[in-house]
Amino acid sequence: MGVSKARVAGAVVICLLMLVGIVLMMRQGTSPRTSTTTAPEIARAPYPLPAQLAAYHVAVTDLESGDVALLGQTTLAIGGGPHGLALQPGGRYLWVTNSNGFNVWVIDLTTDRLAWTVPVGAGPVHIAFSPDGATAFVTDFAGTEVTVVDVATHRIRGTIPTPDGPHGIVMAPDGRALYVACPRGGALVVIDPQAQRVVATIHLQDGSEPFGVALSPDGRQLYASDLTFAKLWIIDVASRKAIGAAQIGLRPALVAAIPHSTRVVVADNGSGAVSIVDAAQQRLVATVPTGAGPHGVAASPDGRYLFAANTIGNTVTVIDANSMQVVAQLHLGMYPNDVMVTMAHP
């Protein structure tokens, strides 16, 4: 078996093991419904942060090793299956989903240590916060719900039923709508965060599997990747209707809007590349090879750099957003799944 085939086979095994683990936990009962301030962790030597990226803080989850890497700072071995990353408003706390279980970890970035373990639903993957930072919404990919968490108490406020397999999630800037992509359910839904219920389904194309979502910087357009048809859908938020789509690479995963532009970056998991789409023109403007299995993508807040976490390639690719050329290939971990970038000195 060739190296690439072996890596793909290994990735499939990891996914199956994750699914088995979740099923076993579900058979044993639901997760604890209270948070805890004690959690095992081991701080390891940090992966280096290149000098050209010194203006940024870069965090990466590793689904296979159980690490959360804060590049140039530390590597936290927290176990489980670190999957998605979300920065709590205020910037002090980093939330990390455990897709192998029923919890979210909260890391205090002032100490680079675990602060809390928060119970949620099965197989949590991504998080959105209310604009005031009081509430977190967590997609439970192994189930059919979004878990609502009180940020102050780290306790569950409730759950919101969704179509099967909620994955990508994003909050409207005014806090009046949540957009959730449910690939197994073949649906892109709109949730009223106050009423805590689905209020609309946005039709894309029969057979679509929406996976990742992002909003334009002005909040007027919603972007959704489509696993089935290899498209990035462009949706008018006001009418809740698709107004166009760009053809991109195979099995597109997560999506990020590029600040100060009309462009969007998409991880083409099946193509080993990222697509850069001009949403205003509704067309693909560049395809940039990254490494095998890109899943998570991020744009730096100043719009200068794009980042892609390559699960099978064991790398994070850094791309100049203007030239659309690779400027660094960071080798780290065993299965880097998601990446988040913030300014080091906001």
LINQUI-V79435 format. One line per field, one symbol per residue. ss: DSSP state (H for helix, E for strand, C for the rest). A space follows every 10 residues. Layout:
# LINQUI-V79435
ss = ???
This chain:
# LINQUI-V79435
ss = CCHHHHHHHH HHHHHHHHHH HHHHHHHHCC CCCCCECCCC CEEECCCCCC HHHCCEEEEE EECCCCEEEE CCCEEEECCC CEEEEEECCC CCEEEEEECC CCEEEEEECC CCEEEEEEEC CCCEEEEEEC CCCCEEEEEE CCCCEEEEEE CCCCEEEEEE ECCCCEEEEE ECCCCCCEEE EECCCCEEEE EECCCCEEEE EECCCCCCCE EEEEECCCCC EEEEEECCCC EEEEEECCCC EEEEEEECCC CEEEEEECCC CCEEEEEECC CCEEEEEECC CCEEEEEEEC CCCEEEEEEC CCCCEEEEEE CCCCEEEEEE CCCCEEEEEE ECCCCEEEEE EEECCC
